[in-house]
Amino acid sequence: MSATNPHKVETYVWHGRDAQGKKVNGEIQAVNPILAKAELRQRRINSINIRRKSRPLFSFGGRISPTDMTVFSRQLATMINSGVPVVQALDVISGGIDKASLRDMIIDIKNDVSGGSQLASAMAKYPRQFDNLFRSLVHVGEESGTLDAILLRLSDYMERMKQVKSKIRKAMVYPVTVFTIAILLTIFMLVKVVPSFENLYGSFGNELPSMTRTVIAISEFMQAWWLVFIATFGLSVFAVVYSYNKSLTWRVRFTRLVLRLPLLGGIIKKAAVARFSRTLSTMFTAGVPLVNSMDSVADAVSNEVYKASILDMRDSIATGEQLHTSMRQYDSLYPSMVTQMIAIGEESGSLDGMLAKVADFYEEEVNNSVDTLSTLMEPLIMIILGAIVGGLVLAMYLPIFQMGSMLR
């Protein structure tokens, strides 16, 4: 049995009168209604009627998005850079946010910081929004007194990673969506359109072409088993997604398979190298030791094959090996150009700058590759759709064409 958290911040709706006796109303965040009334009285508001704001049964848009976190980081960095204390900055930011989930999270962090916790420790309560990379850099910023610069760097990093993610999503979602529509359209034609032709040809008495008979046989199968077919397809997709989320072995096998795909596999490799380089550059620039940075880099890559390689490289670096030397055993994942540039960076003492250049190059490569893939996919998808739909139409009209040629 779970107990209610007595320190949880709630939103209260209030009505009262100001110092001039004018009716006023609004909302306020507080731990309980007593503290909410006390704060309102400090604002010289009297005759207060207050109640906790009810939460909607269905809440849309409540999820905290990466864009929300980017904006929050940039706002916090700007205010700290202007000399505003962290607690006051968090209070001001939360007051200007409409999204309840984000506002409540910032208020909770503010309360922890005002109670003596470090900002990184307070953020640890929300690991989905503040990952290991984010918390590590904030901790470094607090210890070094460069929190504003660190937060600005994090904002830039998240914006770049969002752009890369959106490009990868575009490369994968577009063909999957089109092929799904093609499958549904084919099922519809087999279940609803083909039977009309079947009834028509049943009265002819002539033997139908083999192509038409094949389509009719498939149609009869789909009419009898279309629900089973759709259910089986849906369960198969669910099983694949469930296994991917629950089994590390399955994720590794699936990732290796995807990396071998033509065009798409190359894009995913470039995106992983870009994220590896950008994340490591961000950590190294902030002053985090290379070995410590590798754990956060592995989490940020979000690719099980690359993650395993990064953790192996971390162990090699911990024994005194250089980064570029440990990377050479994974030449199928990291192009020789990347290894050579990192070697130059390590030898010249400018590893962070060299990693940033590698990240810039591969982020641009991802953009160009996705545009090329989209250009190639459009005619290919049209050809496949034309072959499926055109084949069905041809099979259904073929007997009519044959009858016309016989009557000549």
C-alpha positions, 0 to 999 in steps of 0.5 A: 500500500502506497502512502501519499507524499506529504511534500508533493506540490499540487496546483490549487484554484483560488478566488478572493478579493485584493486590497481594493476589494476587487474580485480576483482569481487564479492558480497557485502551486503549493504543498498543501492548501494552508501554505497556499492561503498563507502565500496568497495573504502575503500578496494581500488577497483576502476572503480566499476560497481555495480548492485543489485543481482536478486533473482531467480524466484524459490528458493530452500533451502532458508528456515531457518532450525533448524539445521541452527539455531543450527549451528548459535548459536554455532558459535556465542557462540564460537566467544563471548567466544573468546572475539569478540564483538557481532556486529563483531561476527554477521558480521563474521558469516554472511560473511561465510553463503551461504544461502541468507535467513539466511545471510540476517536475521543475517545482519539485526540483526547485524544492529539493534544491532549496532544501540543500540538494545539488541540482544534479541530485535533484534531477536524478529523480527524473531519469527519463528526462535527465539521463546520465549524460545530462546529470554528469555534465550538470554535476561538472558545471556545479563543481566548476562554477560553469553551470550556465555554459554547460547548460547552453552546451547541453541545449545545443547538443540536444537540438543536434541530436533531435535533428539526427533522430528526426532524419532517421525517423523520416528514413524509416517511417515513410517506406513502412507507412507506404507499404502498410497502406499497400498491404491494407489496400491489397486486402481490401481489393481481395476481400471486397473487389475481387468477389464481384468479378468472381460472381461475374465470371462464374456465369461465363462457363469458360475456363479462366486464365491461370493468373485470374484463378490464382487471384480468385483463390487468394481472394477466397482464402482472404475472405475466409481468413482475413481476420485471422491474417490481420490478427496473426500479423498484429501479434507477430508485430507485437511479439517482435516489439516485445522481444526487442524491448525485453531481450538484449540478445534479440536487440543485438541480433536485430540491430546487426540485421538492420546495420547490414541493410543496403542504404538504411544500414549505412544511414544508421551507422553514420548517425551512430558515429555522429552521436558518438562523436558529438556526445564524447566531444560535449563530455570532453569539452566539459572536463569529464575524464575520457574513461568516465565519459564513455559510460554516458556515451554508450547510453546516448548512442542507443544502438546495442552494437555500438554500445557494446563496442564503446564499453569495450573501448572504455575497458581498453582505455582504462588499462592505458590504451589510446582511444584511436587504438581501441577503435581499430578493432571495430573497423566495420563500425567506425570508418578509418577516417574517424579513427585517423582524425581521432588519432590526430586529435589525441596526438595534438591535444585537441581531441574535443575539437576533432570530435566536433568536426567528425560529428559535424561531418557525419551529421551532414552525411546523415542529412544528405543520405536521408534525402538521397534515400527519399529520392530513391524510395519514391519511384521504387514505392510507386513501382511496387504499388503499381505492380501490386494494384496493376497486377490485381486489376490485370488479373481481373480484366484478363478474361474480358480481354480474352473474350474480346479477342475471341469475338474478333 
